[in-house]
Amino acid sequence: MADTSPAPAERSTPVIAVRGATRHYGAVRAVDGVDLEVAPGELFGLIGHNGAGKSTLFKMMLGLIPASAGDIRIDGSPVTGSGFRAVRRKIGYLPENVVLYDNLTGLETLEFFARLKGAPASECGPALERVGLTSAARRRVREYSKGMRQRLGFAQALLGRPRILFLDEPTTGLDPEAIREFYVILRGLKADGVTMILTSHILAEIQERVDRLAIMAAGKIQAVGTVQDLREQMDLPLWFRVRLAHEDFHHVRAVLGGLPVLAIEAREDHVAVECQRESKMVVMQALASLGDKVLDLHVHEPSLEDVFFGFSD
Ligand SMILES: Nc1ncnc2c1ncn2[C@@H]1O[C@H](COP(=O)(O)OP(=O)(O)OP(=O)(O)O)[C@@H](O)[C@H]1O
């Protein structure tokens, strides 16, 4: 069969390409030799403790803070060069602390940002609708809740139909329903081919939603890949939750005897069996051999939080 996959050069041309990016503030290495690539249409997550360097890296990637060293290109254009002006028009940015004017209404706020960006005013109403603020469009921002302000900030980032979105902690202050709606919007943007990079502290929230992510600590990228890649790199153990028909815990012990398990523990209504990833199938087969003595079997993979603490501590 003919290979219809893109040529390597085409496939590997990143929208965001960061090489050796460094930013020092006196003795503080806020960003320290970062290499990072984000592919076209990718939804990429950047996670890290407070002070890890995420916001500084974001601002460097946007050309808002000059790098002490390194090379940063967006859509092939260096962020410090004159050619970046044209690229900037394709970018939407939601800063960590979006500055809003309390005396303006939501609609006036967007009209103000639209003028700054050179985007048509006709986009403002639909942008407010997209983030669920239509009914609050004529209320002053001073009356907005934290979550409403955050949605308004997101709406301004969408003005000008950006092809690349930088979202710094976009879900701060949003309730669970608003977070879900926010990711529905991101999925729609992704379907349109928009490239996105976002930061978050809520690991459970981004674990199922980003294509790839990077863990940043002390200004450096500690690990990058899919959540599954990171689990494998970390080589954290996984565990089985085994629910038995009767309390015949000794059957589990017997069937696992001699196998490379790390722990077997009887808990309230189940038995927990811990093993390394490479032993997963042999342990599973042994447990399955118990037949109808087993009522239920569940495999628990390490969460992104487990992985994160493994890499960033
Ligand atoms: N203008 C500045 N002057 C001096 N130090 C700075 C400046 N901006 C950032 N830093 C330092 O750089 C480091 C990285 O900060 P940064 O805001 O990028 O982290 P972050 O990962 O975005 O943190 P958070 O999750 O808390 O937003 C911190 O030690 C911070 O104190």
Ligand as a Chemical Component Dictionary entry (heavy atoms), coordinates in Angstrom:
data_LIG
# 
_chem_comp.id                   LIG 
_chem_comp.type                 NON-POLYMER 
_chem_comp.pdbx_formal_charge   0 
_chem_comp.three_letter_code    LIG 
# 
loop_
_chem_comp_atom.comp_id 
_chem_comp_atom.atom_id 
_chem_comp_atom.alt_atom_id 
_chem_comp_atom.type_symbol 
_chem_comp_atom.charge 
_chem_comp_atom.model_Cartn_x 
_chem_comp_atom.model_Cartn_y 
_chem_comp_atom.model_Cartn_z 
_chem_comp_atom.pdbx_ordinal 
LIG N1  N1  N 0 10.195 40.531 36.631 1  
LIG C1  C1  C 0 10.812 39.649 37.419 2  
LIG N2  N2  N 0 11.835 40.012 38.198 3  
LIG C2  C2  C 0 12.477 39.128 38.992 4  
LIG N3  N3  N 0 12.156 37.820 39.083 5  
LIG C3  C3  C 0 11.123 37.391 38.334 6  
LIG C4  C4  C 0 10.398 38.276 37.462 7  
LIG N4  N4  N 0 9.423  37.548 36.845 8  
LIG C5  C5  C 0 9.538  36.283 37.314 9  
LIG N5  N5  N 0 10.553 36.192 38.191 10 
LIG C6  C6  C 0 10.982 34.963 38.885 11 
LIG O1  O1  O 0 11.129 33.941 37.913 12 
LIG C7  C7  C 0 10.672 32.705 38.442 13 
LIG C8  C8  C 0 9.593  32.125 37.529 14 
LIG O2  O2  O 0 8.409  32.911 37.637 15 
LIG P1  P1  P 0 7.132  32.637 36.731 16 
LIG O3  O3  O 0 6.122  33.701 37.051 17 
LIG O4  O4  O 0 7.543  32.487 35.336 18 
LIG O5  O5  O 0 6.632  31.217 37.289 19 
LIG P2  P2  P 0 5.293  30.428 37.019 20 
LIG O6  O6  O 0 5.673  29.011 36.753 21 
LIG O7  O7  O 0 4.475  31.120 35.997 22 
LIG O8  O8  O 0 4.601  30.510 38.455 23 
LIG P3  P3  P 0 3.036  30.526 38.868 24 
LIG O9  O9  O 0 2.547  29.138 38.669 25 
LIG O10 O10 O 0 3.105  30.916 40.310 26 
LIG O11 O11 O 0 2.348  31.544 38.018 27 
LIG C9  C9  C 0 10.220 32.983 39.867 28 
LIG O12 O12 O 0 11.281 32.678 40.734 29 
LIG C10 C10 C 0 9.951  34.469 39.867 30 
LIG O13 O13 O 0 10.127 35.026 41.146 31 
# 
loop_
_chem_comp_bond.comp_id 
_chem_comp_bond.atom_id_1 
_chem_comp_bond.atom_id_2 
_chem_comp_bond.value_order 
_chem_comp_bond.pdbx_ordinal 
LIG N1  C1  SING 1  
LIG C1  N2  SING 2  
LIG C1  C4  DOUB 3  
LIG N2  C2  DOUB 4  
LIG C2  N3  SING 5  
LIG N3  C3  DOUB 6  
LIG C3  C4  SING 7  
LIG C3  N5  SING 8  
LIG C4  N4  SING 9  
LIG N4  C5  DOUB 10 
LIG C5  N5  SING 11 
LIG N5  C6  SING 12 
LIG C6  O1  SING 13 
LIG C6  C10 SING 14 
LIG O1  C7  SING 15 
LIG C7  C8  SING 16 
LIG C7  C9  SING 17 
LIG C8  O2  SING 18 
LIG O2  P1  SING 19 
LIG P1  O3  DOUB 20 
LIG P1  O4  SING 21 
LIG P1  O5  SING 22 
LIG O5  P2  SING 23 
LIG P2  O6  DOUB 24 
LIG P2  O7  SING 25 
LIG P2  O8  SING 26 
LIG O8  P3  SING 27 
LIG P3  O9  DOUB 28 
LIG P3  O10 SING 29 
LIG P3  O11 SING 30 
LIG C9  O12 SING 31 
LIG C9  C10 SING 32 
LIG C10 O13 SING 33 
# 
